[in-house]
Amino acid sequence: MNPVTNHTSSILAIEDDPVLGAYLHEELQRGGFQVTWCRNGLDGLETAGRQAFDVVLMDILLPGLNGLDALAVLRQRSSTPVILMSALGAEADRISGFQRGADDYLPKPFSMAELQVRIEAILRRVALERRNQPLLDATSDQLQFDEGLCDVSLAGQCAGLTPSEYRLLDILHRNLDEVLSKAFLYQQVLQRGYSRHDRSLDMHVSQIRRKLKGIGYHERQVRTVWGKGYVLSVGEAD
């Protein structure tokens, strides 16, 4: 078992398909996780409100309250990492998921091995973040990083970043004015290799830019350096 799961990490699986749900429950428990299985979005939200989980797996096509809407509600009160699972392959669906606060997106069908690798990658990131407490800038006109909330704020106003967006902005902030390659950021932020067809990182960057602008932060921007990667520096975002 991976060391990050030694404390029996808790997983909430929200999946209405009885075959897949039972399979997830059985295989993840066999992998050393403690798994709670809910069959619709409303039950999933209620369960998430009663108990703390390390990771939430959520299908998009759920009866009643769909996964995207359930995710939006969950994000209003929790920063628990969420992996969306869906047979929907359109880019618009992936974008909607990231906009509502998903940390990862796993298209169906997927292998249990890939799912476990992604879960363990998220758990490693969370464990690392808990060990590295950031220094908060006391001046109100500077961007403040709050590791506990996985968010940044300006003059007391929070940006509303997701955990993945926070990790990306944090690593760029720790390397001010240094261009970081997409390959490096995929490995450090998303814990997986970079593929030119995978736009997850681009979507996170887009959301960070929008949210920083929303709280009035303009001192530095996440800039695209074409053919190289991203950098947090003075100047307008490309």
Number of C-alpha atoms within 10 A of each C-alpha: 8 11 10 16 17 10 10 15 18 20 21 24 25 27 27 20 14 10 9 11 17 15 13 20 18 13 15 19 17 11 15 16 20 18 22 18 19 19 18 23 26 18 14 24 18 12 17 18 13 8 9 13 18 18 22 24 24 30 28 24 19 21 13 10 17 16 26 24 15 21 25 15 14 20 19 11 10 14 22 21 23 28 24 24 23 21 13 14 11 8 10 10 15 21 19 13 24 26 18 19 30 29 24 20 21 21 13 12 9 12 9 14 11 11 17 15 14 19 22 19 19 25 20 16 18 17 12 11 15 11 9 9 12 15 10 13 11 10 10 11 13 14 24 21 22 17 20 11 15 19 21 23 21 18 15 12 13 19 21 23 24 27 24 24 24 23 22 20 24 21 16 20 17 11 14 15 16 14 17 19 15 19 15 15 21 18 13 16 21 21 17 15 13 18 11 7 6 11 13 18 19 14 16 24 18 14 21 22 17 12 17 22 13 14 18 13 18 15 13 18 20 23 20 18 14 8 8 12 16 23 24 24 19 14 12 12 17 9
